Amino acid sequence: MVVNAAFWRGKRVLVTGHTGFKGGWLSLWLQRLGAAVSGYSLPAPTQPSLFAAAQVEKGMVSVLGDIRDLPALINVFETHRPEVIIHLAAQALVQASYQDPVETFGTNVMGTVNVLEATRQTPGVHAVVIVTSDKCYENREWIWGYREYEAMGGRDPYSASKGAAELVSGAYRSSFFSSSGTAGVATARAGNVIGGGDWGVDRLIPDMVRAYSSGRPALIRNSRAIRPWQYVLEPLAGYLMLAERLSTQPAEFAESWNFGPPEPDTVDVAEVADRVTSLWGQDARWEQDRTTHSHEAHTLRLDSSKSRARLKWRPRLSLDTALERTVAWYRAALRGEDMRTLSEGQIEHYQAGGGA
């Protein structure tokens, strides 16, 4: 068993960003665990979306709103009295952050401030997991994985906003959540997350699915960029395990945590594109996008030694298996299958220990 189902049964959990890709998968998983799930988010950011395809709203309370609206967020806290908060609401795209840096900083930085401020004003919150990104680190383009104590940074607005969210979380933790009886506040940094239901623009696999399902070659930018690829349920398991520890031992686990893949699954974009193309079959092919794009880091690696040692968290799926399950999800969606049932099946298989 990956997470403690008994802990989550009946637990009041608030997921911000529940209409997004990771938030949708997390909300489904919490529903399967028997939690009382509420969500606060803008409408699903894409059409189609996992939220709609898998009918994520069934079995939870879904409140639509902007994470930048503090009074509305406080009202959600007062109404639903969460015991655990997992904060995923974000502007999550590097390229979009260049187009609208004000929205990116407002959502990712002040949104985090608002979640922590609402927590401060709400009795009964035991655990808060603030999800940031592996891109929060000051990128030095080196071959080693970043560890939790490395400096924050960010050359692009998205990365800088995630580094700033980490600093905000640390300041709130030290100022307001360090005494006995207060919530345990931790941050979580994952790698490049893949899985069915991601329809984000300028993301590798969604871009490839859109191209291949319409009979076009996929255009790939930064094909030699190296990223830590991982199946969506891997970091989500880490967030759940971390929240469990925070609820009972906040003083020991209220820190920052990396949840990345094993070293062999940190590969370049071209290798992932080749594997997806092979799995898709037919006449699928990809080409190098020769147009000019804004700067993105070339090499990103995460060192998850701390999570393995102290949380006993382990990546369980190889990159090949993750890609197989991802492509299978999209194929089923395009055939018009019941995507809630399929998604819940993938969660149950993972929760039961299925991997490869």
N, C-alpha and C positions, 0 to 999 in steps of 0.2 A: 504494500500500500504506500502511495506517495505522500499523501497528506492524511491527517487525522480526521476522519469523517465524523467521529463522535464530537470533536471540538466544534465543528461547524454547524451541527444540527441545531436549528432554532436560533442560531446567532444572528443578530441584527447587523447587516453589513451594507455599507454605502460604497458603491463603485462610481467614481466620477469618470466620465468618458465612456459610459457603458454602451453607447451607440457605435463606437469605433471598433476596429479590428480586434485588438487585444482585449478591450473592455467587453466586447460581445462574447468572446470565448470564456473570459473569466466569469461573466454573469451566468452563462450556461453551466459552467462547472459548479459554481456556488449553489445554483438551483438543484443540481444533481446531488449535492452534499446535504441538502435540506436546510440551507440557510434562508433567513428572511431577507431577501435582497431588494434594495432600492438603488436607483441610479439617477444621476444628475448629469445632463450633457446637452449640448446642441443636438439638433437632428443629425441623423447619420450623414457623415461627410461625403459619401459617394452614392451613386446609383449605378449599378446595383450595390448592395451592401450585405455583409454578414448579418447585421441586425435584422434586416427584412427577410433575407433568404432563410435564416434559421429560426425566425419568429422568436427572437430573444426576449421580446417583451412579455411573452407568456410566462407566467410563474414569477413575476417580479413587479415592483412598482417603478414605473418609468416617469421621471419628471424632466421635461425639456427646459433648459435654461442655460445661461452663459456663466461660465466659471468666474468671469470678471465681475459679476453682479453679486456683491457680498450680501446685501439684504435678502435676496432670493435664496442664496445658498444657506444663510443662517436659518431661514424659514424651513428649508428641507431638513436641516439638522434638528431643529426643534420638533418638527412633525414626526420624524422617523427614529430619532434617538439612537443613532448607530453606536454599536460597541466596537466595531472595526471599520476603518476607512481605508480603501485602496484608491489612491489618487492617480488616475491615468489620463484625465482630460488634458489635452495639449494640442498645439499646432505642431505636427510631427514630421514635417517635410523640410529637408535642407533647402531645396530649390525654392519652395514657396516662401521660405523665410527671407530670401533675397527680394522677393516681390512685395512682401508686406512685413517689414521688420517690426513695425509698431504693433500689429496684431500678434506677432510671434512673441515679443517680449511681454506684452500685456497678458496674453493667455498663459504663457509658461512661467513667468515670474510672479506677476500679481495674482494669477490663478492659484499658485501655490501658497502665496501669502494668505489669500482668502480662505483656503481649506484649513490652514493652520490656525487662523484667527477664529473661524467658526468652531474648530475643535476646542480652542481655549475657552469658548463661551458655552460649551455643551458638556454638562456632567455625564459621566458614564462611559466616555470613550476610553477604551483600553489600549488600542493599537492603531497606529497610522503608518501606512507604507506609502511613501512618496516615490513614484516611479519616474526616473529621469532618463538617462541614456548613456551608452558607452562613449558618446561624443562629448560628454561633459569635461573630459580630461584635456589638459593642454597637450595637443598632439605634437609629438616630437619625431614622428615618422621613423620610429625605431622598431626593431624586430621583437621586442619583449612585450609581454602583456602588461597593461596598466593595472596597478594595485590600488586599493581603496584610498591609500594615503597620498597618492600622486596629486599634483597641483591641478586645480580646475583651470579651464581656459575656453577657447572657442574662437576660431577665426571668422566663421559665418554666424549670422544672427541666431540660427537654431541652436548650434552648439553652445554659443555663449549664453543663451537663455537657459539651457539645461545646467550649465555650470553655475549660473546665478541662482537657479532653483535649489541647487545643493547648498549654496552658501546661506540662502534664506532658511532652509530647513535646519541647518546647523545652528543658526542664530536663535531661532525659535526654540529648538531643543534645549540649548544652554540657558535661555532666558526664562522660559515658561514651563518646560516639561522635564526638569531635572530633579525635582523633589518627589518624595514618596507620595503615591496616590494620584500622580498625573499620568497622562497617556505616554506610552512608549512610541517614539517617533524615529523611524528609520528611512533611509533612502535606498533605492534599488536601481542598479544599472545593468541593463541587458544588452545583448549584441544585436545583430541584424536578424529580426524575427520573421520567420516564414510560416505559412500555413494557409489553408483554404479560407476564402472569404475576404482576403485583403484586396481591395480594388483601388488603392491609393495611386495617384498619378506620380510618375517619376520613381516608381519602385520596380525593381527588376522583374519579379515574377508576375505581378499584375500587368505590367507592360507587355510581357511576353504572351500571356494568356489572351489579352485583347488582340494582339497581332495575329497569333496563330488561329484563334477562333474565327477570325475574319479572312483568313487565307493570305495574310501579309507576312513578310519577314519582320522580325523584331529588330528595332534599332537599339543598340546597346552603347551607352556612354561609359567611359572610365572602365573599360573591360579588364584592365590590369590592377584595379583597386582591390586591395585585400581586406576582407571583412570576416568577423566571427559569426557564422551562420548557425541558426538554431531554430528548432521547431517551436511553435508558439506555446505549447503546453509546458515546455521546459522552464522558461523563466516564470510562467504563471505558478507552477508548482513551488518555485522558490519564494515568490511573494506570499503564497498561502502559508508555507512553512515558517517564514519570517514573522508573519502576523501572529501565528500561534505562539511563538517564543516571546514576542513583544507583550502579548496579553498576560503572560505569567511571570516573565522575567525581564521587565523593561530596562532595568539598569544594565543588564548584561548584553542586550541585543540592540539597543537604540544607537545604531551606528549606520555607516554606509556599507553596502554589500554588492558585489559583482555576481552576476549569473550569466556566464558565458559557456560556449561549447568547448569540447576537448580540442587540443591543438590541431589534430588532423582535419578538423572541420573549419578551420580558419584558412580559407582559400580565396583565390581571386574571382572576380565577377565572371570572367570568361569560362572558368571551370563549371560554375553553377549553371551558366547559360547553356553550356554543352550538355550537361546532364538533363536539364529540363527539356531541351530540344529532343534528345534521344527518347525520353519518356513520352513526349507528346506524339512523336512519330509522324507518319504521313509525309508531307513535304515541308515540314517546319524547318526553318533556318533563321539564323540571326546575322546581322551585319553591324559593323562598327559605325556608330553615329559620328559623322565628321564635323557636325556643327559645333560652335563654341558654347561652352557651358560655364557657369560660375564655379568658383573653386570648391572642391571637396577634398577631404583628407585622402591620402593614398593608402595608408596602412593603419588598421585598427585591430588591436588584439586585447583581450581581457584575461586577466589572471583571476580565477575563481577559487583559489586555494583556501581562502578564509571560509567561504560558504561551504565548501566540501568538508573542511575540518570541524567547523563549529555548528553548522546547521545540519550536517549530514546530508546535504543536497547533492545529487549527482545527475549530470546529463544522462539520459537513458536511450535516446534515439540517435543513430548515426545520421549523417547528412543524407546519405542515399535513402534511408527509410523516411526521413522527413520530407524529402522531395517527392518520393512515391506517394505518400499520404496527401501531400499538397496537390499534386497533379490529379490524383483520384478525386479529390473534393471538387475541383473545378470541372472536371469531366462530368461528374454526377450533376452538378448545378446546371451545366449546359444542356443536359438531358432532361432537366425538369424534375429531378428526384426530390424526395422529401429531405430537405437539407437540415432540418432540426434533428430528425432521427439519425441521419448520417453523422452529424457533428457530435451528438450525444454518444453515438457508438464509438467514435474516435476518442472521446474523453474517457468513457468507461474502459476501453482497452488500455489506455495509458494508465489510468488510475489502478487498474488491476495488475499492472506490472508489465504490460506488453511493450516490447521495444526491440531494437535490433541495431 
